[in-house]
Amino acid sequence: PHWWCGTFSPHGDQLLTQHIAQSGLSPTEVALCQYCVFSGIHQNHPLNFTLFSNLLDKLIKPLQSNSVSEEDVKLFWDATKKLLPSCFGIIRKIRKKSTNEKTTMKQVTEVLKILNCISSLEPLPSTDLFPVNLYPWITYQGDQPNCNIHET
């Protein structure tokens, strides 16, 4: 698991390039589409965390500068909510793995990059990134769930 990093066959790339050109999608819109689709796929078929780290590098500035529509911001947070459980799963299981393995350290490094990028953004007020049914091990302070990666 965690090996595919976004590389398509030449024919697949050509088809995607044509679709992007015909649709007039900006690089930010393309990165957001990929992030949303890949996050959904990642729930059942683990993808390489480098893929998400690279996409977040493309998305972070547009998201921080509010140059993304509100609807796209909601799509971003919905996709992030799908990605986070696997990120925290890697961190929680690190003690069971050998830190001498190059792939283990690469995964942890990429997950930390992902969490760092996400933590620099402010989730929408309606976004519960850490629902209790997915994160029973998190203790909540007060009446509201923690919607903050640093607190989690």
N, C-alpha and C positions, 0 to 999 in steps of 0.2 A: 504493500500500500504506500501511498504518498509519493509516487514516482512521477506521474504525469504533470508536466509543468507548462501546458498551454501550447505545445507545438502540434500543428496539424500537418497533414500531407500537403504537397504542393497544390493538388487540385482543391483540397479543402480551403487552403489559404486564398486561392484565386476566387473561389466562390464567395468567401467572406468579404474579400476586398471589393468585389463587384457589388455586393449587397450594401456595404458601407457607403460606397460612392453613389449608388443609385438612391439611397435613402438620405444622403447628405448629412450623415452623422458626424459630429465633432469627435476629436480624440477622447474628450472627457465622457461623452455619451457612449462611445465604444467601450471604454474601460469600465464604466458603470454597468453596461449590459453584461459584459464578461463577468464582472464581480458578482452580480446577482445570479446569473445562470450557474456559474461555477460553485457558488455557495450552496445552491440547492442540490447540485450533483454531489458535492462533497459530503453531504449528510449520509449518503448510501455507498459512495465510492470515493474513498479518501484520495484527495489530490495533493500534490506537492505544495507545502506551505509557501514556498518561494513564489509561486504563482500569485497568491493573495498579497504577499508582501510587495511584489512588483506593481500589482494593480493599485494597491493603496498609495504607493508612491505617486502614481498618476492622478489619483483622486483627492489626495489630502488638501492641496492648495485650492482647487476649485470649491471644495466643501467648506474650507475655512473662510474663504472670501465671499461666501454666499452667492457664487455665480452658477449655482445649480438650482433648478426649480424645486419648489416644496415637495412636489410629487416624487421627484427623483431622490430627494433627501430621504423621504419615507421609504422608498425602495432600497436605498443604501442601508438604512437601519434594520429593515426587515431581513436583508441578506446577512448583515453582521450578526444578528440574533441567531441565524442558522450556523454561522461559522464559529462563534465563540465556544460552544460546548466542546468541540474537538481541540481547540486551543488550550482550554483549561484541562482537558483530559491528558494532553501531552505533559503538561506541568505536573499534574497530580501523579502521573505514573513514572516520573523521571527517576525516582528512588529505586524502582524495580529494574531499571535498565543500566547497562554498563556505560559509564560516561566516556570510556575509551573508544566506543564506537563512533566513527566519524558521522554517520547518518543521524545518530541520536543527538549529537551536539548541533548539527546543522538544523535539525527540526526545532530544537529548543531555541536556537538563535533566531530563526525565522518567526516562530510563535511570539517571541518577545518583541521583535520588530513590529509585528501585527498589532499586538496589544498596546505598544507605545503609540503607534499611529492612531488607533481607535481612541485611546485615552486623551489624545489632544483635541478631540472633537466633542461638542456638546450634543448629547442625544436629544431628540424631540421630547417634549414633556410627556407625551402619551406613550413613549417607548419604555417597556419594561425589559431590559436586556437580560435580566436574571430571574426568570419566573421560578418560583419555588418548586414546581414539578420537574424542572430540569436541573436545578441546583439545590437539592435538599440539604447539602452539607454547608450551605452558606447561612450564617446567622444574621438576622436583620436587626437593625437598630430602629426603634420607633415603630410607627404605624405603616410607614411607606417602605417598599423594598429599596435596597440600594441600587441605584441606576448608574453606578460609577465604578469603573474598572479598578481604580486605586483602592476604594473601600472593599471591593470584593477580594 
